[in-house]
Amino acid sequence: MKLVLFDIDGTLLSSEGAGKRAMQGALSHFFGSSGDPAYRYDGKTDRQIVRDLMRANGHDDAYIDERMGALLDLYLEGLSREVASGERIPRTLPGIPALLDELESREQLTLGLLTGNIEPGAKVKLAAAGVDVSRFRVNAFGSDHEHRPELPGVAQRRAAELLGRELNGDAIYVIGDTPADIRCGEAIGARAIGVATGHYSVEDLRQHDPFAVFQDLSDTSAVVRVILDA
């Protein structure tokens, strides 16, 4: 049995900036500023984004934590409005529908999510892009831990509970579009598959020594071979 964990933004789908706009609105409401416009959201958890930006604006952790829950609630409201506006609807990235169908059909594979999105936000984005979240049976969200490198361990423990047996790290594949996705599974020995459908090129991702890297996930058979033949 193998576990295949997908990142969401830049890997499964493009949210067309909906998440960033909603987060900026929530940050401005609670802190009077959305933070450094050059800050990179990709590869971060939602809570980390809030903390990084507001620390840089001079706020201490206690002040940030007091507002974190309400801020994320407001973010979710904004995200729901963004995806319902019909202007820039989240969309799946090349090859995703066919790849999910093929992987899901393999009895020896279990699909999951490993994402910095808090769970409700992940569900909003996936639903808006037409992806059924129930396809993913083992998940680790940004609401499970603020630090992304902790999430593969969360997924590994949940897989053991679901499957009734432990999975070694080399039976776990993390598919993502950022260096953070590639590095996050190192502690458990997971295998990372990079995909250059976000802001990083194939060459950028190769520098972080992934198990494999693709321009996109449209070559279903090639991606499946990497997972099954290892």
N, C-alpha and C positions, 0 to 999 in steps of 0.2 A: 504494500500500500504506500502511495505517495500523496503528499499534500501540496497543492499548488495555490499559492497566495498571491492575489493581485492587489497592487496599488490601484487607486481610483483615478485621481486627477492626472492627466497626461499619459495614462496607461490604458485604462478602460474607456475613458471618456474625456472630452473637453467640456468644461462647464461654461465656456465662453465668458469667463471673468465673473460669473455670478457670485461665486464664493468670496472672491476678493472684494467685490463691491459691497456685499452684505457685511463682511467683517469690517471694512473701513467705516461703514455707516454706524455700526455698533461701537467701535472704538471712539469715534468722534462724539457719540452721544454720551458715553460714560467718562471719557478722559479729555474731551475737548480737542482731540487731535487723532488722526488716523496713523500717525507715526511717519517714519522715514519712507518717502515714496520709492526709494531704491531698494528697499528690503525685499528679499526673495521669499515668497510664501512656499514654493515647491519644496517637498522633502521634509516639511515641518508638521508637527501636530498643531491643531487649532489652539490649544492652550499655550503651547510654546510660542506661537505667533503673537498672541496677546502679551505674554510675559516679555518676550524679546523687545517688542516695540515700545511697551510702556516703561520697561526698565531704562531703555535708551532715552526716554523722555523725562527721566528723573524720578519715577515712582518706585517705591519700595514694594517688596513682595507682599507684605501684609495688606497694603492699600490695594494692590492688584487682586489679591485673593478675595477680598471683601466684595469685589465687583464682578468676579469671574463668572459665577453662575448666572447672574442676571444679564451680563453682557452676552453670554452664549445663547441665552433664550432669545434676546433681541436679534442676534445674528441669525438664528433659525427663522425668525419671523421675516427678516429681510431676504434670506435665501429663498424662502417659499414664494415671496412676492416676485423676486427676480425671475425664477424659473416659470412662473405663471404668466409673466408679462407677454410672452410670445415673441419678444424682440430678438433675443439671442438664446435659443433653447439649447441646453446641453445635448451633445451628440456623441455616439460611440465613435471610437477611433478605428482606423482601417483594420479589418480582419477580426474584430472582436466578436461579433455575433457567431461567425462560423467557428472560431476557435473555442468559444465557450461550449457550443453544441458538441464539438468533437471531444473535448476533454471530459465533459459531463457524461458522454456515452461510454467512457472507459471505466470499467468496474474497479480497476486498481487505482483510480485517482479520486481524490476528494478536493473540491474547490473551496476556496476561502478568500477572505479579504484581509489585507494588512494595510491600513490606511491611517493617516494623521487626522482624518475627519472624525469629529465626534459622531457617534452612531446615528442620531437622528438626521444630521446633515448628510451623511453618506447615503442614507435611504432616500432623502429628497433628491439628491443628484442622480442616483441610479434610476429612480422612478421616472424622472424627467427625461432621461436618455433612453427609456424603454427597456431597461435591464432589470430583470426580476431578481430581487435580493435573495429570495429563497433558494436560488441556485447555489449560493455560497453557504456551506454548512459549518465552517470553522472560521471565525472572524476575530480580529483584534483591531480595535478602533482607538482613535486619539482620546476618547473618553475613558479608555482602560488604563492608559498611562500617558503622562505628558511627554516622556522621553521615548522617541521612536525606537531606539535599540532595545527597549524592554518588550516591544510588541511581539517579535517572533517567539519569545519564550511564552507569552500569554497564549498565542496560537498553538504552540506545541502542547501545552498543558490541556487546552480545550480539545485538541485532536485526540489526545489519550483518553479523555473522558468520553468522547463520542464513539471512538473506534474500539475502546476496550483494550488498547495496547499502546505502548510507547513507540513513538517514531524517532529514529535517529535524525540528526540534523541533515545528513546527506539524502534523506528522503523528503526533505522540505524544500520547495522551490519558491523564491520570492521574485515576482516579476514587477519591475518598476522602471520609471523613466529618469530617476535622479541618482547621483552618487549616494545619497542617504539611503535609498532603497537597496542599493548594492551592498552597502556596508552594514546595514542594520542586523542582518542575520549572522554575522561573523561569530558572535558569542556562542551560538548553538550549532555552528557548522553548517548552516543552511546554504543552499546553492542559489546564487543570484543570476537572474536573466535580465539584462538591460534592454530597454527599447527606446529608440530615439524619437519618440512621438511627443516629447515635452520640449523643454528648453535646452536640453543637452544633446550634442551630436554623438554618433557612434564612437568617434575618436575620444570625445570627452569621457564617455562611459567606460571605454576600454582601459583607461588609465587607472581605474579602480578594481581591475582584475575580476570581472564577472565570470561566471561559469560559461555564459554565452551572451551575445549581444545581437540585436536585430535593428534594422532601420525602422521597421514597423512589424506588426503581428499578422500581416496579411498572408504569409506563407504558412498556412495551417500545418501542413505535413512536416515542415522543417521544425517548427516549434514543438510539435508533439514528439518528434524523434529525439530532440534534445532531452526531453523529460523522460521518455520511456527507455531510451537506449543507454542511459547513464548507469 
